[in-house]
Amino acid sequence: MDPAAFLDIAQQWQVSDSEAERRTSIGRSYYALFNILRQSLSSRGVTFRFRVTDHGDLVDYLTRCGNQKAARIGGILKDLRVQRNDADYDMNLTIDINQSQLAYQKAQGAVDRFNALSQTDLQTIITRIQALPPSRRQRRNP
């Protein structure tokens, strides 16, 4: 499956009258970006150790690799994860249209930034990620 299809759902439901659909839009925005990045980096040799920690590891890789473009994308991914957690778990929080629209715009913008990376930039980012020492999260036993 192409994870970009999640962005179509996020776009469709970002302005819904249904709060459940707006919450789902936020989740799909996050997972579209997460899966696009993970799939692209993984297909180019970046190793993800444990599926349960891939979310934090991906943010860690992008923010620690020493590339400003990657760090910005990693920061957006981290922000979207917080929004997704709020949308999925905090039922006392009201999710309005502005929040779901912002999440979608962040995800689409980050995907566009990632896709606009030159092959040289992308290869540099991958090489730097592969050279990173393991984070504390990665050193734990599964």
N, C-alpha and C positions, 0 to 999 in steps of 0.2 A: 504494500500500500504506500502511496505517496503521502507523507505526513503534511504536505502543503494543503491537502484536502481539508484538514482541520481548520485552516484559516478561512475556508469558504463557509463552514458552519459558524465560526466566530463572527465573521462579517454579517452573516444572515441574522444572527440572534443578538448582536450588540445593541440594537435599538428596540428590542422586543418590549412589549408591555408586560410580559411575564418576567418576574424577578428570577425565577428558576432558569429561564432561558438566558438571561443576562449573566447569571452565575456560570452557566454552562459555557457561554461565550468566552468568559475569562479563562476557564479551564482549557478550552480548545485553543485559545491564543497561546497560552503557556506551552501546552503539549505540542503544538505545531512547531514553535521555535525550538523547543528542546529536542524533538525527534529529528528535525531537519539538521540541526547542528551535530547531534550525536551520530546520525547516519552518515553524514558527509565526512566527519573526522574519522570515524571508525573505518570507513571504506578506504581511507588513505593511511591507515596504519596506526592510528591512535588507539591505545588499549584502554578499555574500561574494565575494571576489576570485578566489581560485584554489582549486579543490577540494582540492588537496593540503595547503593551510594552513588550511582551514576549521576543523579541530579546535582548533588553537591560537588562531585568530582568535575563535572563539566564546567560549572561556574568557576571552580578553583583553577582548572586548566586555562580557561580563557583570561582570567584576571591575573594570573601569575606568569604568563608566558612572555611578558615584556613588550607586548605590542598594544599600542593605544586603541587601535580599531577593535581588536579582539577583546580588550578589557572593557570597552564600552558595550559591546554585545553581551559579554558576560554579566555586566552590571544590570543590563535590561533583563536578561534571563533571571537573575536573582530577584529583581523587583517583581517580575511577573509570577515567580514562584510564591512570593509572599501574598500577592493578590489572589492567586489560585487557592492557596491555603485558606485565606480569609473567606473566599467565595464558597469553598467546599465545607468548611468546618464551623464557621461562626454564623450561626443562624440568627443571632441577635443583631447582626450587622445588616443594614439595608444597602443593597447593591443597586445604585441608580444607573441610568443610561450613560452618564458621564464616565463612570468607572469602567463600564464594559467597553465603551468606545475607546477610552484611553489604553486599555489593555490590548485591544485589537490593533490600534495604531502603533503601539510600542512593538508588538510582535511583528507586524508587517514591515515596519521600518528596520528592525534588526535583521529580518530575513533579507530585505533589500540590501542592507549594508554588507551582510555576509556574502551574498551573491555577487556584489560589486567588487569584492576583493580580487586583486590580480592573482594570477597563478603564483607569482613570485612571493607576494605577501602571504598567501595561503600556505605555501610550502615552508616559508620561514616560521609561521605560527606553528605548524605541525612539528617541525624540527625542534623548536623551543619547548613545546609541550612534551615531546618525547624525552627531552633532556632534563625536565623538571625532577627534582627529588620528590619522592612520594610524600603526600600530605599525611598528617596524622590519621586522617580518616582511612587512607589507603593502607596504612601499616597494620591496622587491626586485622585480626584473623576473622574470616567469614563466619 
